[in-house]
């Protein structure tokens, strides 16, 4: 009896490790992806910071960047981090209807952010004359904000795929809620990056060009 119990214990531990290993690999994989993406954003953020105040000619940040629409866009994107958390918790409870509702709301908030960003860019190009070729400010602004918008699109595609899979019954709460939670790490990453981008571009960066940044 004692020998059989001792034999069964390592077998159970091995089975548990086998079940946990895919989730562990998923966590490590997502963490590595976020780390690499963080390095890319860091390079863009440092470049933008370096060129603050170094575009004496062409459209200026103080003239071009208005906070009204950007604050609305930012509120929607940051709110989406809370709605996706609610969605994951609903999935963990097995409340599929609530999960789909909150996930769909998260996607809609992301769409609003992208549409709002596109509308802002249209105004900057048509009304302010700010383009990639205008000056260093224009080049770095569109590069940094555009890079972030691209990542929002990638994150939204992930969420849309999850939503579609759940609609077709391919998402099971007991099996998939941790996997979905790990996938949402990317969305939280995108939101945190936007806080940094917003602070640098729309607050720190709104200084007179051609003068040292304060």
N, C-alpha and C positions, 0 to 999 in steps of 0.2 A: 504493500500500500504506500509506504513512505517513498520507495523508489519510484513508483508510478507517478506520485504527486510531484516529486522533484523533476521527473522527466517532462511532465505536462506543463510545469511553470515556464521553463525556457521556451517551450513550443508556443505557449500563449503570448509570451513577450515578443517572440519573433513575429508572430502573426500581427500583433499590434503595431510593431515597427513597420511591417510591410504596408499596413493600412495607412500609417501616418506619413510614410516617406513621400508619396506623391504630393501631399499638401506641403511638406517641408521643401520639396524641390520647387513647388510653385512659389512659395514665399521667397526663397532665395533668388529665383529667377526674376520675380517682380522687383525685389530689392535691388538687384544688379541693374535692371533696366532703369529704375528711377535714379540710381547713382550715376549711370552714364548720361542720362538726360540732364541731370543736375549739372554735370560738368559742362555740357554744351551750353546750357542757359547761363552758367557762371561766366563763360567766355563772352557771350553776347552782352551780359549785364556790365561786365568790366569795360568792354569796348564802348558801350553807350556812356558810361560814367566818365571815361577818359575824354570823350569828345564833347562833353557838356561845356558850353561857353566858347566853342571853337568854330562857330559858323557865323561870321560877321555879315555875310551876304545871304540874300534869299529870305524866304519865310522864316519867322522866328517862333519858338515855342510859346512865348507869351501871347503872340498874336493868333496862333493857330489852335492851341490846345484849350478846349473848354471842358469844364468838369461835369456839366449837367447830365448829358447822355452817358458819359463814362461812369458816373456814380451809379446810375440806374443799371447799367450793364454789370458793373462790379457787384452790386447788391444781388443781382440774379445769379451770378456765377457762384458767389460765396454761399448764398442760400442753398444752392444745389448740393453742396457738401452735406448739409443737414438732411435734405430730403433723401439723398442716397443712403445715409445711415439709417433713416427710418425704414427705407425699403429693405435693407439687409436684415434689420431686426424683424420685420414682418415675415420675411422668408424663413428666418430661423424658427419663428412660431408656427410656420406652416400656413400662414394667411396669404395665399397666393394672390387673391384679389387686391389686397392692400399693397402687396409687393409690386404688382404690376402698376397700380395707380401711382405710387410714389416714385417708381423708376421712370414711368412715362413723364411725370412732372419734372423730374431731374433732367430728362432729355429736352423737354420744352424750355426749361430755364437756360440750358446750354445753347439751344437754337436762338433764343432771344439775345444772348450774349454775342453770338456770331453775326446775327442780323444787325444788331446795334453797332458792332464794330465795323461792319461793311458800310453802314449808313454814315458813320463818323468819317471813314476813309473817303467816301464819295464827296462829302462836304469839304474835306481837306484838299482834295484834288481839284474839285470844280470851283470852290469859293475862295480857298486860300492859296491855290497854286502850289501846294506842297506835293512833290513827287520824289521818287527815288533819286532823281538826278538833280534836285534843287540845290542841295548842299549836304554837308555831313550829317546835319540834324535829320533831314528827310531820309537819307540812306539808313541811318541807324534806327530811326523810329520805325519805319516800315519793316526792317529786318527783324527787330526784336519783337514788336507786337505781332507781326506776321508769323514768326516762329511759334509764338504762344498760341495764336489762333489755329495753326496747323495741329498742334497738340490737343487742343480742345476738340477738333474734328476727329482725331484718332480716338480720344476718350469717348466721344459720343458714339462712334461706330461700335466700340466695344459694348457700350450700354444698350444700343439698339439690338445688337446680336443677342445679348442676354434676354432682352425683352421678347424678341421674336421666338427664341427657344422656349421661353416659359409659356408663351401663348400656345405653342404646339405640344406642350406637355413634356418637354425634354429637360426641364429643371425640376429636380426633386429636393424638397427642403432638407431631408435627413442626409442626403448625399452631397448636395451642391451648395449649401448656404455658405460654407467656408470658402469654397472656390470663388463664389460670387463676391464675397467680402474681399478676398485678395485682389480680384480684378478691379474693385473700386478704389484700391490704393492709388492707382494711376490717376483717377479723377480727383482725389484729394491732392495729389501732387500738382496737378494742373492748377487747382485753385490756390494753393500756397504760392506757386510761382507767380500767379497773377498779382497777388498782394505785393510781391517784390517789384514786379514790373510797374505796377500802378504807382508805387511809392517813388521809384526812380524816375519814371517818365513824366508823371503828371504833378509831382510835388517837388522833388529835388531838381528835376531837369527844367523846370519852368523859370529859368534865370535868363537875364539878357545875354544874348550871344555876343562873343567878342570880348566878354569880360570874364574875370575869374569866377568860377562857381563858388558860392558861399556855402 
